[in-house]
Amino acid sequence: MSEPVKCPVCGKKAKTGSAIDCARHMFGIGDKPHRAWVEAQGLSFIDLLIEQATTPGNKSYVTLAEFIEKAQRKPRWT
Ligand SMILES: [Zn+2]
């Protein structure tokens, strides 16, 4: 079983524990720390937001979810 995905910014667990839900959460909050994390991945938060709003489907969520999954797999420095 895979671990539920937690938001890499605030540590909040997505409702279903899926990376897509976590991406949705990040867009939903959309505050400075969440935007900064997206930008740090080399993505544009605004572009993803516009794409999500103007194109059908969940393309932006899927894109961001891939980065969230990658971040989740990274070993933590504790
Ligand atoms: Zn968060």
PDB file of the backbone (N, CA, C, O) and the ligand in Angstrom, with CONECT records:
HET     ZN  A 101       1
ATOM      1  N   MET A   1       0.847  -1.208   0.000  1.00  0.00           N
ATOM      2  CA  MET A   1       0.000   0.000   0.000  1.00  0.00           C
ATOM      3  C   MET A   1       0.875   1.249   0.000  1.00  0.00           C
ATOM      4  O   MET A   1       1.873   1.327   0.717  1.00  0.00           O
ATOM      5  N   SER A   2       0.487   2.207  -0.805  1.00  0.00           N
ATOM      6  CA  SER A   2       1.276   3.432  -0.832  1.00  0.00           C
ATOM      7  C   SER A   2       0.822   4.376   0.269  1.00  0.00           C
ATOM      8  O   SER A   2      -0.342   4.387   0.669  1.00  0.00           O
ATOM      9  N   GLU A   3       1.755   5.151   0.735  1.00  0.00           N
ATOM     10  CA  GLU A   3       1.448   6.102   1.796  1.00  0.00           C
ATOM     11  C   GLU A   3       0.564   7.222   1.274  1.00  0.00           C
ATOM     12  O   GLU A   3       0.691   7.622   0.117  1.00  0.00           O
ATOM     13  N   PRO A   4      -0.332   7.732   2.114  1.00  0.00           N
ATOM     14  CA  PRO A   4      -1.121   8.880   1.671  1.00  0.00           C
ATOM     15  C   PRO A   4      -0.202  10.076   1.410  1.00  0.00           C
ATOM     16  O   PRO A   4       0.781  10.303   2.115  1.00  0.00           O
ATOM     17  N   VAL A   5      -0.556  10.816   0.388  1.00  0.00           N
ATOM     18  CA  VAL A   5       0.263  11.959   0.013  1.00  0.00           C
ATOM     19  C   VAL A   5      -0.037  13.134   0.931  1.00  0.00           C
ATOM     20  O   VAL A   5      -1.193  13.481   1.174  1.00  0.00           O
ATOM     21  N   LYS A   6       1.027  13.733   1.429  1.00  0.00           N
ATOM     22  CA  LYS A   6       0.863  14.928   2.252  1.00  0.00           C
ATOM     23  C   LYS A   6       1.366  16.130   1.488  1.00  0.00           C
ATOM     24  O   LYS A   6       2.296  16.036   0.688  1.00  0.00           O
ATOM     25  N   CYS A   7       0.739  17.262   1.747  1.00  0.00           N
ATOM     26  CA  CYS A   7       1.161  18.489   1.089  1.00  0.00           C
ATOM     27  C   CYS A   7       2.605  18.802   1.485  1.00  0.00           C
ATOM     28  O   CYS A   7       2.924  18.879   2.672  1.00  0.00           O
ATOM     29  N   PRO A   8       3.490  18.985   0.470  1.00  0.00           N
ATOM     30  CA  PRO A   8       4.893  19.263   0.792  1.00  0.00           C
ATOM     31  C   PRO A   8       5.083  20.630   1.442  1.00  0.00           C
ATOM     32  O   PRO A   8       6.159  20.921   1.966  1.00  0.00           O
ATOM     33  N   VAL A   9       4.061  21.462   1.415  1.00  0.00           N
ATOM     34  CA  VAL A   9       4.175  22.812   1.981  1.00  0.00           C
ATOM     35  C   VAL A   9       3.661  22.848   3.420  1.00  0.00           C
ATOM     36  O   VAL A   9       4.389  23.251   4.327  1.00  0.00           O
ATOM     37  N   CYS A  10       2.422  22.432   3.634  1.00  0.00           N
ATOM     38  CA  CYS A  10       1.822  22.584   4.962  1.00  0.00           C
ATOM     39  C   CYS A  10       1.625  21.252   5.669  1.00  0.00           C
ATOM     40  O   CYS A  10       1.215  21.220   6.829  1.00  0.00           O
ATOM     41  N   GLY A  11       1.918  20.129   4.968  1.00  0.00           N
ATOM     42  CA  GLY A  11       1.836  18.830   5.615  1.00  0.00           C
ATOM     43  C   GLY A  11       0.428  18.294   5.766  1.00  0.00           C
ATOM     44  O   GLY A  11       0.216  17.270   6.417  1.00  0.00           O
ATOM     45  N   LYS A  12      -0.544  18.983   5.166  1.00  0.00           N
ATOM     46  CA  LYS A  12      -1.929  18.548   5.252  1.00  0.00           C
ATOM     47  C   LYS A  12      -2.135  17.341   4.344  1.00  0.00           C
ATOM     48  O   LYS A  12      -1.673  17.324   3.203  1.00  0.00           O
ATOM     49  N   LYS A  13      -2.833  16.330   4.862  1.00  0.00           N
ATOM     50  CA  LYS A  13      -3.108  15.153   4.054  1.00  0.00           C
ATOM     51  C   LYS A  13      -4.298  15.430   3.140  1.00  0.00           C
ATOM     52  O   LYS A  13      -5.328  15.951   3.570  1.00  0.00           O
ATOM     53  N   ALA A  14      -4.131  15.069   1.874  1.00  0.00           N
ATOM     54  CA  ALA A  14      -5.245  15.235   0.947  1.00  0.00           C
ATOM     55  C   ALA A  14      -6.367  14.280   1.333  1.00  0.00           C
ATOM     56  O   ALA A  14      -6.126  13.220   1.909  1.00  0.00           O
ATOM     57  N   LYS A  15      -7.595  14.671   1.008  1.00  0.00           N
ATOM     58  CA  LYS A  15      -8.781  13.915   1.410  1.00  0.00           C
ATOM     59  C   LYS A  15      -8.660  12.434   1.076  1.00  0.00           C
ATOM     60  O   LYS A  15      -8.885  11.579   1.932  1.00  0.00           O
ATOM     61  N   THR A  16      -8.307  12.136  -0.162  1.00  0.00           N
ATOM     62  CA  THR A  16      -8.203  10.742  -0.572  1.00  0.00           C
ATOM     63  C   THR A  16      -6.778  10.229  -0.452  1.00  0.00           C
ATOM     64  O   THR A  16      -6.524   9.044  -0.668  1.00  0.00           O
ATOM     65  N   GLY A  17      -5.849  11.106  -0.110  1.00  0.00           N
ATOM     66  CA  GLY A  17      -4.460  10.692  -0.013  1.00  0.00           C
ATOM     67  C   GLY A  17      -3.788  10.572  -1.364  1.00  0.00           C
ATOM     68  O   GLY A  17      -2.676  10.053  -1.458  1.00  0.00           O
ATOM     69  N   SER A  18      -4.445  11.045  -2.412  1.00  0.00           N
ATOM     70  CA  SER A  18      -3.848  10.963  -3.741  1.00  0.00           C
ATOM     71  C   SER A  18      -3.122  12.265  -4.073  1.00  0.00           C
ATOM     72  O   SER A  18      -3.448  13.334  -3.557  1.00  0.00           O
ATOM     73  N   ALA A  19      -2.134  12.139  -4.946  1.00  0.00           N
ATOM     74  CA  ALA A  19      -1.342  13.311  -5.323  1.00  0.00           C
ATOM     75  C   ALA A  19      -2.205  14.322  -6.084  1.00  0.00           C
ATOM     76  O   ALA A  19      -1.984  15.530  -5.991  1.00  0.00           O
ATOM     77  N   ILE A  20      -3.183  13.824  -6.831  1.00  0.00           N
ATOM     78  CA  ILE A  20      -4.074  14.718  -7.569  1.00  0.00           C
ATOM     79  C   ILE A  20      -4.868  15.592  -6.598  1.00  0.00           C
ATOM     80  O   ILE A  20      -5.037  16.792  -6.816  1.00  0.00           O
ATOM     81  N   ASP A  21      -5.343  14.975  -5.538  1.00  0.00           N
ATOM     82  CA  ASP A  21      -6.094  15.727  -4.532  1.00  0.00           C
ATOM     83  C   ASP A  21      -5.201  16.752  -3.851  1.00  0.00           C
ATOM     84  O   ASP A  21      -5.637  17.854  -3.518  1.00  0.00           O
ATOM     85  N   CYS A  22      -3.956  16.376  -3.651  1.00  0.00           N
ATOM     86  CA  CYS A  22      -3.007  17.287  -3.038  1.00  0.00           C
ATOM     87  C   CYS A  22      -2.761  18.482  -3.971  1.00  0.00           C
ATOM     88  O   CYS A  22      -2.663  19.622  -3.517  1.00  0.00           O
ATOM     89  N   ALA A  23      -2.662  18.210  -5.270  1.00  0.00           N
ATOM     90  CA  ALA A  23      -2.478  19.291  -6.246  1.00  0.00           C
ATOM     91  C   ALA A  23      -3.685  20.225  -6.213  1.00  0.00           C
ATOM     92  O   ALA A  23      -3.544  21.447  -6.266  1.00  0.00           O
ATOM     93  N   ARG A  24      -4.857  19.636  -6.125  1.00  0.00           N
ATOM     94  CA  ARG A  24      -6.093  20.423  -6.056  1.00  0.00           C
ATOM     95  C   ARG A  24      -6.083  21.302  -4.804  1.00  0.00           C
ATOM     96  O   ARG A  24      -6.506  22.458  -4.834  1.00  0.00           O
ATOM     97  N   HIS A  25      -5.598  20.736  -3.720  1.00  0.00           N
ATOM     98  CA  HIS A  25      -5.475  21.484  -2.469  1.00  0.00           C
ATOM     99  C   HIS A  25      -4.533  22.681  -2.647  1.00  0.00           C
ATOM    100  O   HIS A  25      -4.822  23.787  -2.193  1.00  0.00           O
ATOM    101  N   MET A  26      -3.405  22.436  -3.316  1.00  0.00           N
ATOM    102  CA  MET A  26      -2.427  23.514  -3.482  1.00  0.00           C
ATOM    103  C   MET A  26      -3.002  24.667  -4.300  1.00  0.00           C
ATOM    104  O   MET A  26      -2.792  25.835  -3.976  1.00  0.00           O
ATOM    105  N   PHE A  27      -3.730  24.326  -5.363  1.00  0.00           N
ATOM    106  CA  PHE A  27      -4.375  25.375  -6.163  1.00  0.00           C
ATOM    107  C   PHE A  27      -5.477  26.050  -5.359  1.00  0.00           C
ATOM    108  O   PHE A  27      -5.694  27.257  -5.467  1.00  0.00           O
ATOM    109  N   GLY A  28      -6.168  25.253  -4.554  1.00  0.00           N
ATOM    110  CA  GLY A  28      -7.271  25.785  -3.771  1.00  0.00           C
ATOM    111  C   GLY A  28      -6.803  26.788  -2.726  1.00  0.00           C
ATOM    112  O   GLY A  28      -7.430  27.829  -2.527  1.00  0.00           O
ATOM    113  N   ILE A  29      -5.700  26.468  -2.062  1.00  0.00           N
ATOM    114  CA  ILE A  29      -5.147  27.390  -1.060  1.00  0.00           C
ATOM    115  C   ILE A  29      -4.528  28.581  -1.792  1.00  0.00           C
ATOM    116  O   ILE A  29      -4.917  29.733  -1.599  1.00  0.00           O
ATOM    117  N   GLY A  30      -3.558  28.261  -2.632  1.00  0.00           N
ATOM    118  CA  GLY A  30      -2.971  29.290  -3.500  1.00  0.00           C
ATOM    119  C   GLY A  30      -2.342  30.465  -2.780  1.00  0.00           C
ATOM    120  O   GLY A  30      -2.256  31.562  -3.332  1.00  0.00           O
ATOM    121  N   ASP A  31      -1.899  30.241  -1.541  1.00  0.00           N
ATOM    122  CA  ASP A  31      -1.247  31.342  -0.838  1.00  0.00           C
ATOM    123  C   ASP A  31       0.240  31.384  -1.209  1.00  0.00           C
ATOM    124  O   ASP A  31       0.714  30.615  -2.045  1.00  0.00           O
ATOM    125  N   LYS A  32       0.951  32.297  -0.568  1.00  0.00           N
ATOM    126  CA  LYS A  32       2.334  32.528  -0.962  1.00  0.00           C
ATOM    127  C   LYS A  32       3.230  31.288  -0.826  1.00  0.00           C
ATOM    128  O   LYS A  32       3.946  30.959  -1.771  1.00  0.00           O
ATOM    129  N   PRO A  33       3.214  30.589   0.321  1.00  0.00           N
ATOM    130  CA  PRO A  33       4.090  29.414   0.443  1.00  0.00           C
ATOM    131  C   PRO A  33       3.782  28.332  -0.584  1.00  0.00           C
ATOM    132  O   PRO A  33       4.699  27.702  -1.111  1.00  0.00           O
ATOM    133  N   HIS A  34       2.505  28.109  -0.874  1.00  0.00           N
ATOM    134  CA  HIS A  34       2.140  27.080  -1.850  1.00  0.00           C
ATOM    135  C   HIS A  34       2.569  27.495  -3.253  1.00  0.00           C
ATOM    136  O   HIS A  34       3.073  26.678  -4.024  1.00  0.00           O
ATOM    137  N   ARG A  35       2.368  28.761  -3.576  1.00  0.00           N
ATOM    138  CA  ARG A  35       2.802  29.256  -4.888  1.00  0.00           C
ATOM    139  C   ARG A  35       4.315  29.139  -5.020  1.00  0.00           C
ATOM    140  O   ARG A  35       4.829  28.750  -6.069  1.00  0.00           O
ATOM    141  N   ALA A  36       5.021  29.479  -3.947  1.00  0.00           N
ATOM    142  CA  ALA A  36       6.480  29.453  -3.970  1.00  0.00           C
ATOM    143  C   ALA A  36       6.993  28.033  -4.212  1.00  0.00           C
ATOM    144  O   ALA A  36       7.982  27.836  -4.918  1.00  0.00           O
ATOM    145  N   TRP A  37       6.316  27.050  -3.623  1.00  0.00           N
ATOM    146  CA  TRP A  37       6.756  25.667  -3.812  1.00  0.00           C
ATOM    147  C   TRP A  37       6.610  25.248  -5.273  1.00  0.00           C
ATOM    148  O   TRP A  37       7.493  24.604  -5.840  1.00  0.00           O
ATOM    149  N   VAL A  38       5.481  25.623  -5.870  1.00  0.00           N
ATOM    150  CA  VAL A  38       5.232  25.288  -7.274  1.00  0.00           C
ATOM    151  C   VAL A  38       6.300  25.944  -8.151  1.00  0.00           C
ATOM    152  O   VAL A  38       6.857  25.310  -9.047  1.00  0.00           O
ATOM    153  N   GLU A  39       6.572  27.207  -7.884  1.00  0.00           N
ATOM    154  CA  GLU A  39       7.576  27.937  -8.675  1.00  0.00           C
ATOM    155  C   GLU A  39       8.955  27.297  -8.492  1.00  0.00           C
ATOM    156  O   GLU A  39       9.755  27.270  -9.428  1.00  0.00           O
ATOM    157  N   ALA A  40       9.232  26.785  -7.295  1.00  0.00           N
ATOM    158  CA  ALA A  40      10.529  26.166  -7.012  1.00  0.00           C
ATOM    159  C   ALA A  40      10.718  24.880  -7.814  1.00  0.00           C
ATOM    160  O   ALA A  40      11.846  24.423  -7.996  1.00  0.00           O
ATOM    161  N   GLN A  41       9.622  24.295  -8.294  1.00  0.00           N
ATOM    162  CA  GLN A  41       9.700  23.095  -9.131  1.00  0.00           C
ATOM    163  C   GLN A  41       9.940  23.460 -10.592  1.00  0.00           C
ATOM    164  O   GLN A  41      10.015  22.584 -11.454  1.00  0.00           O
ATOM    165  N   GLY A  42      10.060  24.745 -10.862  1.00  0.00           N
ATOM    166  CA  GLY A  42      10.274  25.197 -12.234  1.00  0.00           C
ATOM    167  C   GLY A  42       8.968  25.345 -12.992  1.00  0.00           C
ATOM    168  O   GLY A  42       8.960  25.441 -14.219  1.00  0.00           O
ATOM    169  N   LEU A  43       7.859  25.363 -12.253  1.00  0.00           N
ATOM    170  CA  LEU A  43       6.546  25.520 -12.884  1.00  0.00           C
ATOM    171  C   LEU A  43       6.047  26.942 -12.652  1.00  0.00           C
ATOM    172  O   LEU A  43       6.542  27.650 -11.774  1.00  0.00           O
ATOM    173  N   SER A  44       5.082  27.341 -13.433  1.00  0.00           N
ATOM    174  CA  SER A  44       4.441  28.626 -13.190  1.00  0.00           C
ATOM    175  C   SER A  44       3.058  28.391 -12.608  1.00  0.00           C
ATOM    176  O   SER A  44       2.181  27.832 -13.266  1.00  0.00           O
ATOM    177  N   PHE A  45       2.873  28.819 -11.383  1.00  0.00           N
ATOM    178  CA  PHE A  45       1.582  28.610 -10.710  1.00  0.00           C
ATOM    179  C   PHE A  45       0.444  29.242 -11.509  1.00  0.00           C
ATOM    180  O   PHE A  45      -0.609  28.638 -11.713  1.00  0.00           O
ATOM    181  N   ILE A  46       0.688  30.482 -11.958  1.00  0.00           N
ATOM    182  CA  ILE A  46      -0.336  31.210 -12.709  1.00  0.00           C
ATOM    183  C   ILE A  46      -0.682  30.490 -14.012  1.00  0.00           C
ATOM    184  O   ILE A  46      -1.854  30.336 -14.356  1.00  0.00           O
ATOM    185  N   ASP A  47       0.362  30.048 -14.739  1.00  0.00           N
ATOM    186  CA  ASP A  47       0.108  29.350 -16.006  1.00  0.00           C
ATOM    187  C   ASP A  47      -0.698  28.078 -15.785  1.00  0.00           C
ATOM    188  O   ASP A  47      -1.623  27.776 -16.538  1.00  0.00           O
ATOM    189  N   LEU A  48      -0.334  27.339 -14.744  1.00  0.00           N
ATOM    190  CA  LEU A  48      -1.060  26.102 -14.443  1.00  0.00           C
ATOM    191  C   LEU A  48      -2.506  26.403 -14.074  1.00  0.00           C
ATOM    192  O   LEU A  48      -3.430  25.688 -14.462  1.00  0.00           O
ATOM    193  N   LEU A  49      -2.676  27.475 -13.317  1.00  0.00           N
ATOM    194  CA  LEU A  49      -4.021  27.867 -12.890  1.00  0.00           C
ATOM    195  C   LEU A  49      -4.877  28.265 -14.096  1.00  0.00           C
ATOM    196  O   LEU A  49      -6.043  27.884 -14.202  1.00  0.00           O
ATOM    197  N   ILE A  50      -4.279  29.028 -14.986  1.00  0.00           N
ATOM    198  CA  ILE A  50      -5.001  29.468 -16.189  1.00  0.00           C
ATOM    199  C   ILE A  50      -5.322  28.263 -17.068  1.00  0.00           C
ATOM    200  O   ILE A  50      -6.422  28.142 -17.606  1.00  0.00           O
ATOM    201  N   GLU A  51      -4.340  27.377 -17.200  1.00  0.00           N
ATOM    202  CA  GLU A  51      -4.554  26.193 -18.034  1.00  0.00           C
ATOM    203  C   GLU A  51      -5.691  25.349 -17.465  1.00  0.00           C
ATOM    204  O   GLU A  51      -6.544  24.844 -18.196  1.00  0.00           O
ATOM    205  N   GLN A  52      -5.677  25.211 -16.144  1.00  0.00           N
ATOM    206  CA  GLN A  52      -6.715  24.403 -15.501  1.00  0.00           C
ATOM    207  C   GLN A  52      -8.098  25.023 -15.718  1.00  0.00           C
ATOM    208  O   GLN A  52      -9.092  24.317 -15.891  1.00  0.00           O
ATOM    209  N   ALA A  53      -8.136  26.354 -15.705  1.00  0.00           N
ATOM    210  CA  ALA A  53      -9.416  27.047 -15.832  1.00  0.00           C
ATOM    211  C   ALA A  53      -9.912  27.083 -17.273  1.00  0.00           C
ATOM    212  O   ALA A  53     -11.116  27.188 -17.510  1.00  0.00           O
ATOM    213  N   THR A  54      -9.012  26.998 -18.220  1.00  0.00           N
ATOM    214  CA  THR A  54      -9.405  27.208 -19.611  1.00  0.00           C
ATOM    215  C   THR A  54      -9.421  25.939 -20.444  1.00  0.00           C
ATOM    216  O   THR A  54      -9.944  25.943 -21.559  1.00  0.00           O
ATOM    217  N   THR A  55      -8.853  24.839 -19.923  1.00  0.00           N
ATOM    218  CA  THR A  55      -8.868  23.606 -20.697  1.00  0.00           C
ATOM    219  C   THR A  55      -9.623  22.528 -19.935  1.00  0.00           C
ATOM    220  O   THR A  55      -9.588  22.485 -18.705  1.00  0.00           O
ATOM    221  N   PRO A  56     -10.307  21.658 -20.669  1.00  0.00           N
ATOM    222  CA  PRO A  56     -11.045  20.589 -19.991  1.00  0.00           C
ATOM    223  C   PRO A  56     -10.096  19.556 -19.395  1.00  0.00           C
ATOM    224  O   PRO A  56      -8.955  19.421 -19.836  1.00  0.00           O
ATOM    225  N   GLY A  57     -10.569  18.840 -18.406  1.00  0.00           N
ATOM    226  CA  GLY A  57      -9.759  17.797 -17.785  1.00  0.00           C
ATOM    227  C   GLY A  57      -8.937  18.336 -16.635  1.00  0.00           C
ATOM    228  O   GLY A  57      -9.133  19.461 -16.177  1.00  0.00           O
ATOM    229  N   ASN A  58      -8.023  17.516 -16.185  1.00  0.00           N
ATOM    230  CA  ASN A  58      -7.239  17.847 -14.991  1.00  0.00           C
ATOM    231  C   ASN A  58      -5.758  17.982 -15.302  1.00  0.00           C
ATOM    232  O   ASN A  58      -4.904  17.640 -14.484  1.00  0.00           O
ATOM    233  N   LYS A  59      -5.464  18.489 -16.503  1.00  0.00           N
ATOM    234  CA  LYS A  59      -4.063  18.472 -16.953  1.00  0.00           C
ATOM    235  C   LYS A  59      -3.115  19.140 -15.953  1.00  0.00           C
ATOM    236  O   LYS A  59      -2.054  18.600 -15.640  1.00  0.00           O
ATOM    237  N   SER A  60      -3.497  20.293 -15.466  1.00  0.00           N
ATOM    238  CA  SER A  60      -2.619  21.017 -14.536  1.00  0.00           C
ATOM    239  C   SER A  60      -2.459  20.253 -13.230  1.00  0.00           C
ATOM    240  O   SER A  60      -1.373  20.210 -12.653  1.00  0.00           O
ATOM    241  N   TYR A  61      -3.557  19.649 -12.770  1.00  0.00           N
ATOM    242  CA  TYR A  61      -3.500  18.863 -11.538  1.00  0.00           C
ATOM    243  C   TYR A  61      -2.553  17.682 -11.715  1.00  0.00           C
ATOM    244  O   TYR A  61      -1.758  17.361 -10.831  1.00  0.00           O
ATOM    245  N   VAL A  62      -2.659  17.040 -12.886  1.00  0.00           N
ATOM    246  CA  VAL A  62      -1.821  15.872 -13.154  1.00  0.00           C
ATOM    247  C   VAL A  62      -0.347  16.282 -13.192  1.00  0.00           C
ATOM    248  O   VAL A  62       0.516  15.596 -12.644  1.00  0.00           O
ATOM    249  N   THR A  63      -0.074  17.419 -13.854  1.00  0.00           N
ATOM    250  CA  THR A  63       1.304  17.914 -13.932  1.00  0.00           C
ATOM    251  C   THR A  63       1.855  18.152 -12.545  1.00  0.00           C
ATOM    252  O   THR A  63       2.943  17.679 -12.214  1.00  0.00           O
ATOM    253  N   LEU A  64       1.120  18.873 -11.742  1.00  0.00           N
ATOM    254  CA  LEU A  64       1.590  19.202 -10.394  1.00  0.00           C
ATOM    255  C   LEU A  64       1.673  17.946  -9.533  1.00  0.00           C
ATOM    256  O   LEU A  64       2.574  17.811  -8.706  1.00  0.00           O
ATOM    257  N   ALA A  65       0.736  17.037  -9.731  1.00  0.00           N
ATOM    258  CA  ALA A  65       0.718  15.805  -8.935  1.00  0.00           C
ATOM    259  C   ALA A  65       2.000  15.007  -9.140  1.00  0.00           C
ATOM    260  O   ALA A  65       2.500  14.372  -8.212  1.00  0.00           O
ATOM    261  N   GLU A  66       2.531  15.042 -10.369  1.00  0.00           N
ATOM    262  CA  GLU A  66       3.772  14.312 -10.634  1.00  0.00           C
ATOM    263  C   GLU A  66       4.914  14.873  -9.792  1.00  0.00           C
ATOM    264  O   GLU A  66       5.741  14.123  -9.273  1.00  0.00           O
ATOM    265  N   PHE A  67       4.951  16.186  -9.661  1.00  0.00           N
ATOM    266  CA  PHE A  67       6.002  16.814  -8.854  1.00  0.00           C
ATOM    267  C   PHE A  67       5.800  16.525  -7.369  1.00  0.00           C
ATOM    268  O   PHE A  67       6.762  16.326  -6.627  1.00  0.00           O
ATOM    269  N   ILE A  68       4.551  16.505  -6.953  1.00  0.00           N
ATOM    270  CA  ILE A  68       4.255  16.222  -5.549  1.00  0.00           C
ATOM    271  C   ILE A  68       4.686  14.796  -5.210  1.00  0.00           C
ATOM    272  O   ILE A  68       5.251  14.545  -4.145  1.00  0.00           O
ATOM    273  N   GLU A  69       4.413  13.867  -6.128  1.00  0.00           N
ATOM    274  CA  GLU A  69       4.809  12.477  -5.899  1.00  0.00           C
ATOM    275  C   GLU A  69       6.319  12.354  -5.808  1.00  0.00           C
ATOM    276  O   GLU A  69       6.848  11.615  -4.978  1.00  0.00           O
ATOM    277  N   LYS A  70       7.010  13.094  -6.681  1.00  0.00           N
ATOM    278  CA  LYS A  70       8.464  13.071  -6.670  1.00  0.00           C
ATOM    279  C   LYS A  70       8.987  13.585  -5.329  1.00  0.00           C
ATOM    280  O   LYS A  70       9.898  13.005  -4.740  1.00  0.00           O
ATOM    281  N   ALA A  71       8.402  14.667  -4.867  1.00  0.00           N
ATOM    282  CA  ALA A  71       8.835  15.269  -3.602  1.00  0.00           C
ATOM    283  C   ALA A  71       8.560  14.330  -2.445  1.00  0.00           C
ATOM    284  O   ALA A  71       9.326  14.268  -1.483  1.00  0.00           O
ATOM    285  N   GLN A  72       7.456  13.596  -2.548  1.00  0.00           N
ATOM    286  CA  GLN A  72       7.043  12.665  -1.502  1.00  0.00           C
ATOM    287  C   GLN A  72       8.034  11.517  -1.370  1.00  0.00           C
ATOM    288  O   GLN A  72       8.275  11.014  -0.273  1.00  0.00           O
ATOM    289  N   ARG A  73       8.607  11.107  -2.502  1.00  0.00           N
ATOM    290  CA  ARG A  73       9.520   9.970  -2.496  1.00  0.00           C
ATOM    291  C   ARG A  73      10.903  10.338  -1.978  1.00  0.00           C
ATOM    292  O   ARG A  73      11.659   9.477  -1.527  1.00  0.00           O
ATOM    293  N   LYS A  74      11.224  11.618  -2.048  1.00  0.00           N
ATOM    294  CA  LYS A  74      12.538  12.085  -1.606  1.00  0.00           C
ATOM    295  C   LYS A  74      12.702  11.779  -0.126  1.00  0.00           C
ATOM    296  O   LYS A  74      11.799  12.046   0.666  1.00  0.00           O
ATOM    297  N   PRO A  75      13.841  11.225   0.250  1.00  0.00           N
ATOM    298  CA  PRO A  75      14.047  10.986   1.679  1.00  0.00           C
ATOM    299  C   PRO A  75      14.104  12.304   2.442  1.00  0.00           C
ATOM    300  O   PRO A  75      14.648  13.303   1.970  1.00  0.00           O
ATOM    301  N   ARG A  76      13.540  12.267   3.601  1.00  0.00           N
ATOM    302  CA  ARG A  76      13.497  13.501   4.410  1.00  0.00           C
ATOM    303  C   ARG A  76      14.764  13.651   5.230  1.00  0.00           C
ATOM    304  O   ARG A  76      15.325  12.669   5.716  1.00  0.00           O
ATOM    305  N   TRP A  77      15.198  14.866   5.374  1.00  0.00           N
ATOM    306  CA  TRP A  77      16.328  15.143   6.264  1.00  0.00           C
ATOM    307  C   TRP A  77      15.768  15.433   7.636  1.00  0.00           C
ATOM    308  O   TRP A  77      15.182  16.486   7.887  1.00  0.00           O
ATOM    309  N   THR A  78      15.962  14.485   8.503  1.00  0.00           N
ATOM    310  CA  THR A  78      15.405  14.687   9.835  1.00  0.00           C
ATOM    311  C   THR A  78      16.503  14.918  10.854  1.00  0.00           C
ATOM    312  O   THR A  78      16.217  15.109  12.036  1.00  0.00           O
TER     313      THR A  78
HETATM  314 ZN    ZN A 101      -0.784  22.657   1.671  1.00  0.00          ZN2+
END
